[in-house]
Amino acid sequence: MSSASKSAANGAVMHWFRKGLRLHDNPALLHALSLVDEKNSKTSGAIYPVYVVDPNSYQLLKCSVMRANFILECVKDLDNSLRERGSRLYVVTGDPVEELPKLWTEFGITHMTHEADETGEPYAVQRDAHVKDAAKKAGVSVIDFASETLRPLGNREGGYVANVGGFANNIPTTMSSFQKLLSKIDRGSVPLPLESPGKDSFPEQAANDSLDMKYRPLAHPCDIPWPRGYSRKEIGPVWDRKTANKKTSPIVKGGESLALAQLQKTVTARPDWTASFEKPKTSCTEVSSPSTTVLSPYLSIGCISPRTAWHAVSDANAKAKSKTSRSKPPVSLHGQLLWRDFNNLIAHSANAQAPGSWGQMQNNVYCRDIPWSSDPALLTAWKEGRTGYPWIDACMAQLRTEGWIHHLGRHAVACFLTRGDLWQSWEVGAEFFEGELLDADYALNNFNWLWLSCSGFFYQYFRCYSPVAFQKKNDPNGNYIRKWVPELAELPAKYIYEPWTANISILKKAGVKLGVDYPRPIVDHTVVSKENMSKMKLAYDAHKNAESAAKKSKGKQTSGDASGPPKKKAKKSVQKKLK
């Protein structure tokens, strides 16, 4: 927690909701409420929970109408929960740097709390710095709390960086070493989540008829203002009211209430399933219900606390039958939450060393420089699910329709776009996912694309997902493809993954005309995958040579420093010991 102390005898308190759209396990909100507690009041006893619909934020700048609606649902649910407690949410639109000072003046704010953004996401860093400056000028004390991850990322008490000497470049860069670090902090324990504040935690505030109809949650995605300083081409998915009014089928609806219900349904109510969960063994071709918890959209926007999820898993594990096999990190459900913290920590470290570098190849200390191609036609075919490979196209169809894909589906389409088949940059893939996913997350999304493109953290580029064989063994009848690529629904199972191998009579009987009803493959996987492996090898060799040259250059600079004292010769006895 960082703070700027200021006494305020008659001021009010604001809690600024950003990503932590929840009441439970919200230390910043609880601190704001403590400031208006009648027994120890530093203020007038009034609190104003606020949310700014900021179109330039990571969550809204590049997002589908489905995710925009999901976020508005989260905001509406939060408002409902606050009203049940005798309070409400005050919603404004625009730039927080401009809008918050207006509210500080209108409500007489002297203290403001909010959740910290520790990843170093560029816009958030800039926004928070400007808000802090504005608060200083306005005499408003701003206090932030780290609660987006299991433990703080940075140089705070109990934080990961604080436990590696306080330097972000000292953090572990593998999952196994990260787990070792966590085990050393309070013996690996994860702090218990804080309870949601009850009705009695909120002070009674005099009714204000003039405010009753003001600052209400937005009712429609088209009420979100256009991002400041951006053209139509720069913001990704664009929609109009007609498009926005079309019925959508998101995999989940938004809000803390639904997030907690999802946790209860998928984790608490299934102790044996929870205890034995292994992520790699879950199915990515389920057509009736997902094989995972689908808590990621709620975690990404902060509708559910990772610490709440962690301890729900712990409680479920304890209730599982003794004969149930217990999975362990990194494949267990606890492991998934550890991956999330690890990804956030890597983003924090990258941006600490080179601000704004996470999410791009340039200056990113965790990314290898690979000379990707740029082919708009191939990229468009991939985005629209017109690659001619049914398994890939089915995954992309689910993404467009539900805003979500199983992690193995994400692996397949990411590999296909980058090192596997199309040789397009992971950056354009990450940007597209950023716009379409309900669970779009600055740290996780970019980490996954680095990994899957073999640009960072995973370097076995010779292991390539086949767009044909990868899921054939798990879904031999192609039920997943039949659901998401209905134009191929009548094809025999033998050809459902490779329709181009069927003869004309079989295609005709199934109502498929290749090149018309469904595209032919845009590349030959058997050929391009081998070519791309050769390209990866060349890129890796170039990276290795560049590193070697840099080390030699650094060594020469050190040894050639004439201003330094002459080095003493080591004693012979010491030299022998070092051989």
N, C-alpha and C positions, 0 to 999 in steps of 0.2 A: 504494500500500500504506500502510495506517495501522497503527500498532503501539503497544503499551504494553510497554516493556521490563521484563523481570524475570529475574533469574538463578534457576536451579533445578538444584541438583546432583543431586537424587534423584527428581525428578518424571517423569511420563509426558506424552505428547503426544496430543492428540485432533484429528482432522480431522472437522469437521461438514459432511457432504454435505447440500446443500439442493436447488438446481436443477442444479448442475453434476454430474450423475450419470455421471461418466466418470473414467477414469484418465489418458487422453491430454490433453495441453495443459491441465493442472490445476496452475497455479503454487502455489495454496494447499496442495494435497496434497504437492507436491514440497518446499515449505518445511517442512512438518511432518516429512517424512522426513529433511530435512537436520538438523533439531534432534535427531534420534536417531541420526545417523551416528556410528559408533564413533570416527572420527578427530577429530571436532569436536563431541562430544556435550555438550549443555547439560542433558541429562536422563538418566533411568535407562535409556534405550534401548528403551522400550516405546511403541508407537503403537496408538491405538484409533480406527479409522475408524467413524463413527457416523452413522446416519440416523434422524431423528425423524419418524414418521408423524403429521403435525400436521393434524387435520381442519379447522382454521381458516385454513390457508394458502390463498393464491390458487389453487393447483393443485388443492386438494381440496374447498374449501368449497362450490363450485357446480360439480359435475362429474357426468357420466354414469357409469354402472357401467363402461362401455367404457373411459373415460379412467382411472378409478380402477384398473382391471385393468392398463392400459397402464403406469401409474406403478409398480405392484407388480412388473410384469415387468422394468422398468428397475432396480428395487432388487435383485431376485433376480439379474439378470445381473451387476450390480456386485458382489454378494456372491461369485458364482462366480469372477469375475475376480480378486478379492482372495484367495480361497482357493487359486487356482492359483499365487499368489505367496507362499503360506505365511501369509497374514493372513486376515482375515474382516471382515464388516460387522456392527456391533452395532446392532440395530434396536429402537427403543422407540416407544411411542405416547403421544400426549398433547401437553401444552403444553411447548415447549422451555425456557421460563423455569423450569418446575418440574422437568422431567426431566433436563436437562443438569447442574444442580448435583448431583443424586443420583449421576450417573455420574462427575463430577469427584471426588467423595469416594470412591466405590467403587474407581476405577482410579488414584487419586492423581495427577490431572491438574494440571499447572502451566502448560501452554501449549495453546492451541487455535487452529486456523486454519479459515477458511471463505471461500467466494466472496462478494464484496460484492454487495449488491442496490442498484444505482445508480438505478433508475427512480423511487424514492420511493413505491413501492406502499404504501398506508397500513398494512396489517397488518404487512408486513415491517419498516417503519420502527419501529413500536411494539415488535414482537417483539425486534428487534436492540438497541434502546435498553435494554429490560428485561434482556436476556441480558448486555449489557455491564455493567450495574449489578451484576447477580448475580456476574459474573466478578470484578469489582473487590473485592467483599466476600469472595469465596472465594480471592482471591490468584491468580487465573488470568489469564495474559497472553493477550489475544485479538488476532489479526492477520488482517486480511482483504485479499483480492486481487481486483482487477477483471479478470474474464476472460469475462464474459457476451457481450461485443461485440468487434468487431475492435480497437477502441481504447477506453480508459476513457472514460466519459461525462463525468465531473465534473472537478473541479479537482485532478487528479492528473497526475503526469508523463506526457506524451504524450496527455493527455485532450483531448477536444473543448472543454470549457469553459475549461480551462487555456490554450487557444490562442485564446480570444476575450476575453482580459483577466480571466478568472476570474469572470465574472458570467454566470449561467445565462440571463438575459434578453437577452444579446448573441448568442445562437446563431443560425445561419442558419435560416430558416423555409421555404425552398424546396429541392427536391432539387438543383437546379443550384448554388445557393450553398453547400449542404452539400458537394458534390463539390469545389468550390473550396477550402473549408476543409481537407478531407482532403488535397488535393494539396499544401498548404503544410506539413503535418506530416510531417517526415522524407521530404519529396518524394513524398508519397503512398504510401509503402511500407506494407505491412501486416506486422507482426512475424511471424516464423516460429513455428509451433506447437511446444510443448515435447513431447518424447517421453514415452511412457508409462513409468512406473517398472517395472523388471524385478524378478524374484524377489530378486535380490541387494540391491535397494534397501530391502527390508523387513527389519528386525532379527528375529533368531530370538527368539521369546518362549516361555517355559516353558508347557507344556500346563496347562490349568486345567479339570479335569473338571467343576467346579461351574458353569463358564460355557458348557460345550459345548452344552447344550440351551437356554440362555437367549439372549434377544435375537436370535431368528431372524427372517428376513424374513416378513411376513404371507403366508399362503397363499390368502386369499380377501378380496374387497372388503368383505364384511360384517364382517371383523375390524377394519376402520377404525372408530374410535370416533365417536360423534355429535359434531358441532361444538359447542363450548362457547358457551352463551348464545344459541343460535339455535333458533327454532321450526321446525316442519316446513315452513311456508309461506315461510320466509326463505332457504332454502338451495338452491332450484332442484331439479334432478333428485333424486328419492328412490327407493331401491330396497330390496327385501327379498331374502332368500336365494333364493326361488323365481325372482324376476326375474333376479337375478345369475347364477343357474345356467343360464339360457337361453344357447344358443350365439350368440355375436356374430361379426360379420365386419368387424373393424377394417381399415382400409386398410393398416396396418402393425402389427407387434408391437413391443413395447418392449425397449429395452436398447442399450447402447453397442456390443456385438458386432454386432447387426443394423444399427445406424446406420452403422457403418463399412463393412459389407457393402453397404448401400444406396448409399453414396457411391461405392464401387468399381464397382458395377453400373451406376449411372445417369450417373456423371461420368467416372471414370478409364477405364472400358472403352469409352467412346464419345467420343473426342477430337473428331471432326468435328461430331458433334451438339452437344457442349458448346461448341465454339468459335462455332458459328453460332446458338446458342439465342437466341430472342427471345420473351420472355414473352407479349406480346400476340398472337403468332402461334400459340401452343399451343392445342390443342383442349380445350374443356370438356365435350364430348359423347362422349368416348371411352368405350366400354363394355367393352373387353377389358383394357386397361392404361392407367394415367395417362399424360398427355403431358408431365408435368413430373417432377421428381426425387422428390417427396414426402419431402423431408428436413425439412420444417417441424415435424412432431411431435417429431423428435429434437432439433432446435435449440431448441424451446420449453422442453424440460425439461433441456437441457444434456447429452444423451447424445452429442452431437457438438459440437465446438468450431467456431465460425464461422471462426476462423483456419485450422483444418484444412480446412474446406470451401473457403475462399478459395484456398489454395495448391494444393489438388487440382484446382480449376478452372484455375489458372494452368499447372500441369503438363500438364493435358489439352490446353489451348489450344496449348501449345508443340509437342505431338505431332501436332496436326491437320495434314492435308495443306495444302500451300502454296496450292492453288487454292480451299480452303474459305474462304468469306466469314466474317470475324470481326465478331461483334456487339459493341456497346459499351454501357456503362452509360448510362441506367438500365434498359434492356430486357434486357441480358445476364445471365448467371448471377452474375457479379460485381456487377452492378447490383442483383440481388435481395438480396444480402448488404448492400449499401450502404443500400437502403431499410430494411432491418431495423435498422441502426445509427441511421439518421435518425429512425425512429419511436421508438426507445428514447431518443434524445437529446431529442426533443420532449416525451416523457413526463417525463423528468428535469427539463426546464426548467419545464414547467407546474407540477409539484409543488414545485419550488424557489421559485416565485413565489407559489403558493397551495397549501399542503400538502393532499394528498388530492383535488385538483381534477380530475386526469386521470381520464377515465372518466365524467365527468358534465358537464352543461351549466353548472351554477351555479359561478361564480368561476373557470371555466376560461378562461384568457387566449386560448386558441386556438379557442374555440367561440363561434359566433354564437347569440344567443338567438332561438329560433324557437318560436312558440306551437303546438306539436304537440297533436293531439287524443289522447284516451285511450279506446279502445273495446275492452274485453276480448274481445268476440266476434270482432272482426277479427283481433286479435293471436293468439287461439287457433287460428283457421282458418289463419293463416300458419304458426304453429309446427307444426301437425299436417299441413300439406300438403293443405289442403282449400280452396284459394282458387278452384278452378275454372279455373285457368290451368295446363295440364299441364306446361309448362316450369318454372314456379316450383315446383309441387308435386313434380316429379321431383327437383329440387335438394334440397328439404327432406327427401325420402325418403332420398336418398343420405347426407345429413348424419346422420340418425337411425341409419342402418344401418352406415355406415363411419366416422363421426366426422370426415369430411373432404369438402370440395367444392373444385373448381377455382376459381381466383380470379375468373374471369369469372362463374361461377355465384354466388359470394358477392356480386359486384357486382349481379347481377340481383335477387336476393332482398332485398338491403339497400335498393336503390332502390325496389323494389316496396312494402316495408313503410313507407318514410319518404316522401320527396318525390314518388315516382312515382305511387303509387296509394292506399295506405291512410292516409297522413298520421299515422303513429304515431311516437313518439319513437325516435331512434336508440339511446337509452339502454336501452330494453327489448329491442331487437334485439341489442345488444352483450352484454347480460346472458344472453340465451338462447344465443348463440354461445359465450359463456364456459363454459356448462354442457355443451354438446354436442361442441365441437371437440376432437379429440386434440391439435391444435396451439394450443390456447387460450393466448394470450400477452397479458399486461396492457398492454404498450405497443402492440403491433401491432394487436390486435383493436379497441381504442378508436380508434386512428388511422384505420383503415380505415372504421369507421362514421362518424366525423366527415367524412371525405372523401366517402363515397358518399351521405351525406344532404345534402351541400353545406353542412354546418355549419362546416366549417373546411378550409382548404388548397385545396379545389377549389370554385369558385363558379359554374360554368356550369350553373346549374339548369335551363336550357332544353334541355339535352342529357339526354334521358330514355330509359332502357332500355325497349324494348317487350317485354312478357312473351310476345308472339306472334312478332314479326318478328326479334328479336335473334338467335336461333339457327336460325331456319328455313333460312337460306342455307347454314349449315354442316352441318346434319343434316336434310336435307329429308325423309328417310323417318321421322324421329323415333325412331331406334333407342334413343337415351338415354331418351326418355319411355317407350318400350315396356318397357325394362328396369325402370325405377323406379316406373312407374305401370302395372302389369300389367293393371289393369282396362280400360285403353284399348288394349291390345296388338293387337287385331284391327281397329282402325279404319283406314281407308284413309289414306295419307300426306296427302291433301288436307285431312283434318279433324283430324289428330293434334294440332295446336297449337290448334285452335279447334273442339272437339267440338260446341259449341252451334250451329254453323253447318250441321251435318249434319241431314238430314231423318230422320224417325222410322224409316223402313225401313232406312236405312243404320246407324243406331244399333242397331236391333234385331238386324240381321244380325251386328253386332260384339259383341252381348251387353251393350250399354250402355244404361242407363236414367238419363238425367240427373236429378239430384236424389235418386237412390237408389244407383246403383252409383258414380256420380261426381258431385260437386257442380256446380251452375251457377256462373258467375263471381260472386264476391261484390261486385264493382264493375265498372263499365264503364270500361275503361282509356282509351278515346278521350275520354271526358267528364272523368273525375276527374284525369287527367294535366294537362289544360289548366287546370282549376280550381286544382290544386296549384301550377302555375307562377305563377299570379296571387298565391297566398298567399305563395310564396317572394319574389316581387317586393316585396310589402308588407313582409315581414319584413326584407328587405335595405334597403329605404328607411328603415324605422324604425331599423335599426342605424346607417345612415349619418347620420341626423338626430341620434341619440343621441351618436355620436362627435363630430359638429360642435358640438353643445351643450356637450359636455364640454371641448372645446378652447377654446371661447369663454369658458366659466366659468373655466378655468385661466388664460386670458390676462387676464381682468378682475382675478383675484386677484393676479396678478403686477404688473399696472400700477397697481393700487390700493393697493399696499403703501406707506403714507405713511412708514413707519419707514426706508425705504431712501433712499440718497442721490439727489439730483436727477440726471437723465440729461443729459449734455452733448449739445448739438446737433451733428450731423455737419457737417463742412465741405462747402461747395458742390461743391468739386472731387471729393470722395469720392462725394457723391450722384450726380454725373453718371456716374461709373464704374459705379455699381451699377444704373443704369437699364437 
